[in-house]
Amino acid sequence: MSDRTRGFKDLLWALTFAGLLAAIFRLWFGLGATTHLSDAVPWGLWKILNMVAGVAISTSGFTVGFLVYVLGLERYRPLVRPAILVAFLGYGCSCLALLFDIGLPWRFWHPFFMWNEHSFLFEVFWCVILYFTVTAIELAPTIFEKLKAEKATRLLHRIAFWVVVVGISLSSLHHSSLGSLFLVTPLRLHPLWYSPLLPLLFILSAMGGGLMFLVLVRILHAHWYDREAVFGPTPVERDLILIRSGVRKESARVREAGPDMPMLTGVASIATGILSVYLLVEVYHLSHGGVWRALVAGTWESWLFGIELIVVAVVPILLVWLPAPRRSPAALAVAASSASAGLLLNRVDVGIFGYFRDAGTVYFPSLAEWVLSLGVVAAAALVFLFFAEHIPIFRVGPAKGEGERRFRVSFDSFSRVWHTALRSGLERTSVIAVIVVPLAWALMYPPYQRIEAEPVQPASRLDLTRARLRIDGDRGGVHTVFPHADHQERLGGDSSCVICHHISLPGDETTPCSRCHRHLLTETLIFDHAYHMRAVADSLDLPGLFPSNRSCVECHATDAPKTAADAELCIDCHAEWKDEGADGTKDLARALSYLRAMHGTCLECHEEEAAKQDRPELRDCSTCHPSLEPRGALEVRLARGDVQGG
């Protein structure tokens, strides 16, 4: 194990273990308990960052294959293997993250057999799966060479050209189709990111950004394993070279960059050329149809879009095309990092940020979403490092300096204990797991994250006879003074109670609404399963040591799972509720939010009376809530029940 990668690997293992725990929580508790997704923003971090952006940044597999196998640019052949490995891991991460994003992951096999040829998603699914298979075939010769399976290696090399051609076709198709996915939301996606040219923009940015990411991977690989190949000899090594050659320093020059730099500079030039075309298409998009007005509007979207263009295209183009920076490995690394980060930002902008204004809400991923997303990427990075250390990817033969590791016994600081006593990879990984898993459990366990809403307060009387009531469920000040006695008299006296009060608890004729409708904006589960088991057993005088256990068949079918779906309706047993206006088809196990219950009871009657008496003011919120201004848009929505709980 390379000493240079130790700290980085420790971080990757920590993220992997935490991500594994987040994956278990996601499968056990579901999307609702582990994510911040909603109906307004249903596509979040896993689908956009891991899947859409993940496959985009992994496109070097087909672009390098096109350069070498189709155009015959043999000087880039050393990048074929790493490009294929990056594509394999990138697409594998995307498929894995998408599996967790599906509401019912165990139905992942449906698209294989249930075809919908009219769907862009269906086409994307098949292209991604097939291209992932192609990358596995392309990667197989590297593994077979390590295993010394010569016949299989020769066979795969013979068909390599055709496999690469199929991979280029599949990758090109699905990248353009990913852009086409967002064409169906012309009125929802912000105009800065919506364009009929989205398929073209997606394929261009993926090709340019993917190549730059491969350049970054090669530079990082050289930093960890083969520094001289990219960065050239160190100052000390330069002096040794001059001494051995017998040449004076003043009259000699030693190359400052490694032998791979011309190859990386060439790839970066091709990549930035593609990004230049992407930038021109974006400029055309801005100038077409007056979209430039949105760019100079000064909104946060306009600033974000401007930053995106600068990071993904302007910075890399300047650093690669200017003579001085293009000769520097550090500057090339900055350009590659900028293009890669800009590509990720573009996909997140198109898939998430661009919908915030239309959705009317802001989505920020939960901790479990972040941890699972980063955990999947960390696991892929560990696999890449494993390949880099055991299989020649950028080079042939063992890594430079391999076999020169020494065991240094020193226990004078925690860091030295960590790097010497825990020198074994298994020991270090075990310690990381012991530390990370309990901590991640405490931070992400869904039941720990639930915050119970404050229960509403019942209506308070304003006189001794309760003729007038003050209704203010959350004591927030937006109250109403309800003339209870007046309404009762006008609606028919005591017999009118069932018009508003539909159900009372057993043995209680004056149940307040807040007993069931306990929360202002969320539904309340009011069905007490244990109570019903005991009540049924007592009423039927069931025998046995635990008679409650025999009561299940009284409400549930014997040949079906014992769930709420196969239970009898509440109204079948509580026949008295039919006379009180209860709906037998309604789920009576859950009570509506207090806000919906109150407004649902009052608003319909007010609408009818406003038309009947020709008094339109009865529809105004301020009729019942004097503290509200009639023109307040948000207050009107709340008062009319447009903001619904549950």
Secondary structure, DSSP 8 states (H G I E B T S, - for coil): --GGGHHHHHHHHHHHHHHHHHHHHHHHH-HHHH----SSS---HIIIIIIIHHHHHTTHHHHHHIIIIIS--GGGGGGHHHHHHHHHHHHHHHHHHHHHHSSSGGGTTHHHHS--TT-HHHHHHHHHHHHHHHHHHHHHHHHHHHHT-HHHHHHHHHTHHHHHHHHHHHHHHHHHHHHHHGGG-TTTS-TTT--TTHHHHHHHHHHHHHHHHHHHHHHHHHHHT-HHHHH---HHHHHHHHHHHT--GGG----SS-TTHHHHHHHHHHHHHHHHHHHHHHHHHHHGGGTHHHHTS--HHHHHHHHHHIIIIIHHHHHHHSHHHHT-HHHHHHHHHHHHHHHHHHHHHHHTGGGHHHHTS-----HHHHHHHHHHHHHHHHHHHHHHHHS-SSSSSS-TTTT--------SSHHHHHHHTT-SHHHHHHHHHHHHHHHHHHHH-HHHH-----B----EESSTT--EEEE-TT-SS--EEEEHHHHHHHTTGGGGHHHH-----TT-SS--GGGT--BSSS-EE---HHHHHHHHHHHHT--SSSGGGGGHHHHB-TTS--SGGGB--HHHH-GGGGGGT--TTS-TTEE--HHHHHHHHHHHHHHHHHHHTT-GGGGSGGGT-TTS-TT-HHHHHHHTT-S---
